[in-house]
Amino acid sequence: MPNIRLGLDLYGGDNAPESTIQGAIFAIENYLPENAEIHLFGEAEGIGEKVAKYKNIRVIKAENQIDNNTKPIQVRRLPESSIYKGCLGLANKEIDAFISAGNTGALLAGGTFISGRLPGIKRPALALALPAKNNKIKILVDAGANAEVKPEFFYDFARIGIAYSKFMGTEDPKIAIMNIGTEEEKGSNLVKEASKILKENNLNYVGYREGRDIFNDDYDVALTDGFTGNMMLKTIEGTSYYIVDELKEIINRSSIFTKIGALMMKKALKGLKGKIDYRQYGGTFFLGVNGILVKAHGSSDPKAIANALNVAYKAVENKLIDNILI
C-alpha cells in the first residue's frame, strides 16, 4: 500500500507548537501504521532533535504568519505561512491530507482558494460528527463555514453529509433539514426551497427536524446554514459541560450517601463525558475541497492532535473524497 502523507500545521492552536509536536509523535507511536508519513509545516527550536528518530516525520519549512486576528482574505498574500503551504501541498498532491488547529477562517479560505473546490461542489462546508441515541453518530453540516447560504447549497451539504456518514459506518444515511418546526408550512423561504431541491434529487430526505431532535436516531445527517450550525454546536458543547459541572457541584454539597452513590456511578459519568469530548472525533472535516482538510479544535492537546491525524489517515485510506463525487 502506498504511503499516506499527512500534513500538519505546526503553529495551529492555543498550545502549539509543543502540543502539535507531541501529538505527531503520539500518533506515530500509538495510532498510525507504518505507511503513514507526517509532514510538519513550520519551524520551532529543537524540533529536529525531537523528531530525529522518527523516519516518517518530515519538517517542511514554513513561517508562523497567521494568528487569530488574520483575516481570511489575507491568506493568499502569505505564501510562506504554514496554512498556505499546507493547502498548496494538498492542491499539488504533495500531501494527501492537511490538519490544522489554527485560525478557522484562514484555513477555510486556504482550502477554498488554494486547494480548490471539488468538481460540482459550489460551496464546501464544515462537517462534524456528534453522538446520537443508541450509539449512532450524527453528522452536522454546516458547522460554521458559511454563515449565509443559498438553497442550492443544501444539495452540496447533503452530498457532503452522506459521504461523511457512510465513512462513519452508516449504510444508507437519512437526511433532514434543521428548522423551527417539522410542519411543511413552517420555516424561512431558504429552508422551503432547500427542501424542494432535496426532494427533487432523489436523496434519502426525511423532512424537517427541530433543534431538540439533534440527538434522535431517526435520521443521520442534519443540514443547516453555518451560522445556525455553529450556534447549535456551541450551545450543545456549553450545555453538556454545564450539566457535568453542575452534577459535580451537587454531589460535593450532598450527603455521604449521595457521594457513595456517585462513586458507584463514576464509570457511567466518565462514559458520558467521553461522549461529549470533542477529542474523540479528532476534528471537523472541511469537505468539498480538493483533498482531505481537517480543522482540529483550537485548544487541542497532544491526544486531540493525534486523533485528528488518525481520522485524516482513515479518510484518505477509505477514499472519503471519492464518495462525495458519486
N, C-alpha and C positions, 0 to 999 in steps of 0.2 A: 504494500500500500504506500502511495507517495506521501511525503511529509506534508503535514498540515501546519501552515505558518501563521502564528497568531501575533498580531501587532498589539503592543500595549503602551499606552501613553504614560510615561514615567512621571509626569508632573501633575496629572489629573487627580483631584480630590483633596480633601482637607488634611489628610495625613501623609500626603506624598512629600518626598519620593520614597521614604523608608517603607511605608505600608505597601507601596507598589512593588518594590524590590522583593520584600519578604513574601508578598503574595505570589509573585512569579516563581520564587524558589519553592514555596509550599505546594504550588500546583504541580511543578515538575516532580517533586518528591512523593506526592500523595495521590494526585488525580490523573495526570496526563500520561498517555502511553509513549513509547519510545519514538514514535514517528512525529511527535509534536515539537515544534520549534517556537520559541518566544522571541520576538524582535522588540526590544525595549527602545522606544523612541525618546531620546533625551540623554542628558549627561548629569552626573552627580558625583560628588567627591567620594572616592573609594569604591565606586560601583564595579570597576574592573576586578578588584580583589574579591568582592563579594560573590560575583558570578563566574569567576575564572574556572572553577572546577566543573561547571555545567556546560558541556559541549553543545547543548541545544538551546542555550540562551545567547542571543546576539545583542549588541548595543549599537543602535543607529543614531548618529549624531543629529541632534535637534535642539532648538533653543526653547527656553521657558518664557514665551512671549504672550501667552494667553492666560488671563485670570478671570474671576467672576465679573469683572467690570468691562471685559471686552465685548463689544457689540458683534453680533453675528456677521454683519456686513464687512467687518474688518478682517475676518479670517483670510479672505482671498488676497489680502495685502500683506500677509505674514507667512511667506513661503518657507521660512526656516523654522517655523514653530512646529511643535510635536504633533498637534492635531492636523495641521496642513500636510505635513509629510506622511502621517499615518493614512489619511484619506487618499492622498496621491498614490501611496503604495497599494492601496486597495484598488484604485482605478487601473493601475498599471499591472495588476495581478502579481505584484511582488510579495504580497501577503494575502492570506485567504480570509482574514477577519481582523477587525480593529476594535480595541476596547479602551474606553476612557472613562474616568470618574470625574472629569473636569467640567468646564462650562457647557451646560446642555445646549444652549442656543448656538454656541460656536461649533459644537460637534455636529449638530443637525445641519448647519449651514455648510460645513465641510463635506458632510455626507451627500447633501443635495447637489452642491455646485462643483465639488472637486471629484468625488467618487462618481457622481451622476446617478440619475434615476434608471430603474429597470424599464425596458420597453413596455409601453402600455400602461404604466403607472403615472397618473397625473400628480398625485400627492402622497409621498411617503408618510408614515406615521409611527408613533411610539406604540409598541405592543407589549403589554405587561401581563405576566401570569399572576393570578390571585387564587387563594384557596376557595373551595366551594363545598357544599354539603356532600356527604357520602364519599369523601376523599377524592372528589373530582377537582379539576383545575379549570378556572375561568380565565379567559383571555379578554383584557380590556384594550380596546382600540378606539380612539386615540387617547393616550395618557398624557398628552401635553405638547405635541409638536405643532399642531395647527389650531390656533385659537378661533379663527374664522374659517369656515368651510363652505363649499357648495354642495348641493345634493348629490351630484355625480361622484364626489369624492368618497361617499359611503360605499360605492361599489368597490373601489380600491381598498378601503378599510376592511370590507368583507373578505376579499381575496387574501389580504394580509392575515386577518384573524383566523381564517380557515387553515391556512398553511401552518401557522404557529400552533393552533390547537391540535392539528394532526401530529406535528412534531412532538407535542406533549403527550400523545398517546390516544387522542380521541379519533375514532374511525370516521364518523360522519357528523361533523360539528353542526350544531344548530345555532343560528344567528338571530340576535334580537337588537333592536334599536332602543336605547335608553330614552325615556320620555316622562312627562308629568302624569301620565295615566296610560292604561292599557287599551282604552277605547279608541276606535279608528278616528273618531272626530276630534280627539284631543291632540294638543301639541302645536308647534310652530309650522309654518309653511315649509321650513327646512326639513323637518323630520317626515312630514307628509309626502314631500317629493322624493325624499330618500327611500322611504318605504315603498313607494310605487316603483322606483328603479330596481330595488332588490327583488320585488315580486316578478318583474318582467324578465329578470336574468336567470330564472330557474335555480336560485340558490336555496339552500335549506333554511329559509327565513320563517321565523315563528311569530313575528309581530313585535309589538312594543313591550317593554318591561320598565318598571319603576325603580327608583334608587334602592328601595327596600328589598328588591328582588336580586340584588347583585350577587348574593351568595347561594341563590337557588340552583338546583341541579337540573332544571327542566330546559336549560339552554346552555351553550358553551362559549359563545363569543358575544360580548357586549360592545355595541358600536355607539360612539358619540363624538362630538367635536372635542378638540384638545383642551379648550377652556373648562368645559364641564367635566371631562375625564380627569383632568389634573386636580380639580377641586374635589371630585369624588374620591380620588386616590388619597389625597392629603387628609380628607375627613376620616376615611377608613383607618388610616395609619394613626392619626391623633386619637380617635375614639378607642381603638384597640389598646394602645398604650395607656390611655387614661383608665380604662377598666382594670387592666392588670395592676396599675399603681394603686388604684382605689382598693382593690382586693387586699393588697399587701398592707395598706394603712388600716383597713378594718380589722384584719387579722391581728396586727400588732396591738390594737386597742382592746382586743377581746379577751375573754377568759382563757384560762389554761386549757380547758376542754376544747375550745374553738381552735386554739393553736395546735393541739394534738391532732384534731381533725384535718387541719390544713396541712400538717406534716404528712399525714396519710395520703393527701391529695397532691402532694408535691410533684409527683411524676406526671399526673394529668395536667397540672397547671403549666409545667415545663413544656409539655407537648403542645398546649395551646399557644404559649409564647413562641414556640418554634414555627407554628403555622403562620403567624403574622410577622415573622422575621424576614425582612427583605433579602437577607444574605443567602437564604437557602435557594433562591431563584437566580442569584448571580448578577442580575441586571435587567435592563429593559432593552429589547431589540428595537432598533430603528429600521423598520422594514420598508422595502420599496426602493432602496438604493442599490447600486450595483456592487453588492458584496454584503458580508455579514458585519454589521455595525452594532456594537453593544455599548449602551450607556450604563455604567455602574453608578451606584449611589455615591453622592459626594462625600459622605462620611465613611466610605468603605474602609474596613480594616483588612489585614492580610487574608483572612478567611474569605471575605466578600470578594476581593480581587481574584483569589484562586477559583472561587465558584464561577465568577464571570468568565475567566479563561476556559474553565471546564465546559460551561454551557455554549460558549462560542465554538469550541472544538467539536462538540456534538452537532451543532447546527451545520458546520461545514461537512462533517462526516455523513450526516443524513440528508444533505442536499436541500436544506430548507428553502433556499432561493429558487430552486427549480420548481418546487411546489407552488410558489406564487405565480409562476409563469404558465402553469397548466390552465 
